[in-house]
């Protein structure tokens, strides 16, 4: 979940699931209509669900520990974040069929805020497929919700050599969300990245949206509400740079408070702030060849 340079946002109403071109390498221009083309049923039938969490436990229950672990601590996470991530149900719990990640303004372990950061590392790790989450994000100065993937070899090769796929990041009350791809020689401000807005600059936090990535051996494509807005392919790699998306990645969900990118909360920020996740699902495509890409 890294900072990238400023990019002019475009409308998310770009290309429907049934219209997508496999060779797309750029953001499509906005449609004049706010109505998305219906998803073709045969396209949906090409996908096989292999993992999910529907968060359908009883109210107040903790997350399923067979699927998720916690990263805890309050050291800033290399971004000068202000929260202390806990494994407490006050910061992560099931409620009405949703996972709630709750950021609170409270003193804890020397930090002034608490929140939660969930990872599937060591429990579910996957190379290639469609990763999606239906979520309602919080907005407000200093808030930084994210849904992303990290290479499972991070402990041996470190970041950014492990690779990172940011499916959705949002800061403050901005009208756009961002998608980013980080790897060796193209990370932070040099990362591949694209911001995207909704028609009329509608607030992403006003309702639930479906955030997804489709990752195959030679390309990664980013979607909002099943509409394609950004693609990065192996052919986009700068000379001498390595395409590192050829091994399993794990899932992360977190709600950061403060940090280098959003800045600190202010008097207008409402706490508690909640990231609501309806579900997380992972699919594989029936017609893709699941082999490792080699440079």
N, C-alpha and C positions, 0 to 999 in steps of 0.2 A: 504494500500500500504506500506508494512513493509519489512524491511531487513531480509533476511534469510541467513543461512550459505552457504558456497561455496559448490556447487554440480557439479560433472562432467557432462557436457552437452552430449546429445546423438542426433542422427539424428531424425528429425521429421517424416521421411518416415518410418512409423512403422506399421500402421494398418488402413485399409480403413473403411469408414462408414459401408459398407456392410459386413465386415469381423469381426467386433468388437465382443469380447467375454464379456458377461455381468458380468462374475466373475473376470475380469482382475483387478489386484491390483498392477501391476508394469509396468514400462516402457518397451515397446517391443524394440527389437534390430533392427538396421537399415536394410532396404532392400538393395539389391545390385543394384536396379534400382531406378532412380529418377522419374519414372512414377507411379502415384497413380492409384490404381484400381478404375474404374468408380463407382460412387455412384449408388446403386441399387434403381430403381424408386419406388419400393414398400416401401423401408425404408423411403424415403422422404414422401410418402403418409401417413405415420403413424403420422406425425406431423401436428399440427394445429396452424397457425399464430394467436396470440392473441394481439400483440402490435408491433408497429414498428415506426421508423422515417426514412424516405427515404431522408430527407434533400433536397427536391425538390422545395424549395421556390426561389424567385428571388435573383439574385446576390446582395450581400451586406445586405441581410435581417438578422435580429437577429434570434436566435433559437426560436422554438415554445414554448411559455411560458406555454401552456397547457400540455406540456410533460416534460419540463426541468426547473429547477431552478438553481441558481448560489450559490456557496459558495464563499464568497469574504473575502479578508484580506491578511495580510502579516506578520503573527506572527510566521512563520516557520513550522506550522502544525505538531508539535512534532517531526520533522525530520530535523530542521535547514535549511529548504528550503529558497531560496533567493528571490522568486518571490512574487509579490502582485497579487492575483487573483482578477480580475475585472469582471464586467458584461457589459463591453463595446464591441461594434461590432468590434473594432480594435483587440480584443483578441478572439472573437467568432462570426463567421458569416457564412452564407450560400454562397457558391460560386460554380457554375457549378455542382450542384447536390451533393455537399459534404458539410459537416460541417468542417470548419477550426478552429482549436484551435491554436492560434498563440502566441508564446512566443517572447517578444520583450526586447531588452536591452534599457531601458529608466528609468529615475528616476521618481518614483511615490510613494507618501505617505511614503517616507523614505526608500523605497526599490529601487534596481537598475534594476529590471526586472519586467515585467508584463506578465500575462498569464491568463488562464481561467480554471475553475473547474465546470463541469456541474453535476447535480444530479437529479434523478427522484423522490426523496423522497417526499411523500405526493401527488404525481401525478401518479406514477405507481410503484407498489410494488407487488412482485410475489413470491410465494412459489413453487419451483420445475419447471422444464422445461428446454428448451434449450435457452440460451442467446448467441447471436453472434453479432459480428461487423466486417465489412470489412474495413480495415484501411491501410493507408500508414504512417509509423511512421518516425519521424525525428531522426537523429543520430548526435552525437557530444558530446564532453566532457561536463558533467554537465546537460545533458538533460535526463528527466525521464518521458516518456509517460506511461499512464496506463489506463486499462479498467477493472473495478472491481465492486464488489457487497458488500453491508453492510447490516446487519440486521436492520430492521426498528424499533427495540426496543432499539436502541443505546442510546436514550435520557433517558431511564428508567433504563437500566442495565449497560450501558457504554461499552467501548471496553476493552478487546476482548470478553466479555461475549455475545455480540450481534452476533458474528461471522463475518468473512470476507472471501470472495472468490476472489482471484486475478486471473482474467482470462488471463491477459497479462500485464507484466511489462518489460520495457527495459531501460537499462542505457547506457549512453555514446555511444561508437561505438562498443560495444561488439557484438560477433557473435551470441549470444544466447538471447532468451527471457525466462522469468520465469513465472511459475504458483505457487500459494501458497494458503494454507488454514490455517486460524488462528482461534483460539477459546480459551476458558479458560484452561490454563495449557499447551497450544501448540501454542505459538505465537512468533513473532520476530524470533530469531535464533532457537527456538524450533518448529517452524511451519513446517507443511508438505509442502514440496516444491520440484520442479523439474525444471531444465533448459533444453532447447532443442535448437538444431541448425538445419539449413537447410543443404542439401547436399553440400559438398565442402565449408562449412562455408559461404554460400552466405549471403550477407548483407540483413537483414530483412527490412531495409529502402529502398531497391532498387525498390520495387514494392508493390502493395497492397497484403495483406494476410487476410484470414478469421480466426478470433480468436473466439473460442467458448467454452462453458462449458455446459455439460448436467448434470443436478442435479435432482436426484430422492431421495426418502425418505432415502435410506441407502447408497448412493454413490454419488460422484461428479467426473465427467470425463472431462478431458481437451483435446482440439483439436486445431491443426493448419491446415488450408486448409482441414478440414474434416478428418484428420488423428489423431487417438488417440495416445497420448504419456504419459499420466499420469492419474492415478485413485487413489482416496482415498475413503475407505469405512468405515462404522461404525465399522467393525471388526478390523480396524487399530488403533482405539482409544487406547491409553495407559491406563493401569488400573487406575480407579478413574477419568478419564477425560470424559467430557460430549460432546456428539455429538449435536451441537447447530443449525444444519441446518434443522430446523423443523418449520420455520415461515417465513413470507415474507421478502424479501430483496429488496433493491432499487439499481439502476444502477449509477455508477460514471464514468465519462470520464475526464481526466485532463492531463495537460502537465506541470510537475514541472520543476523548474530550481534549480540545486544545491541540497544540502541535504546530510545527513550522508552517504547514500549509493553511489551516483555517484560522490560526491565531487563538487567543484565549476567549472563553465565554465573557459576556458582559452583562449588564443589568437587564437586558432584554431577553436573555436566554432563559427558557422555561425548563425547570427541573422538577420532578424526574422527567427525562427524555427517553422515549422508547422506540426501539427498532422492532417491528412486528413481522415475524416470518411465518407465512402460512404453510409453506413446505419447501423442501430442497429435494430435487430429483436429478438422477444421473441416468443417461441412456447411452446405448451404443447403436450405431447405424448398421442395419442388416447388410448393406451393400458396400461398406467400406472394408478395405483390406487393412487389418490391424497389425502392421509391421512397423518396426522402429525405423525412423528416418535417419539416415547416416550422411554426414557431410564429407 
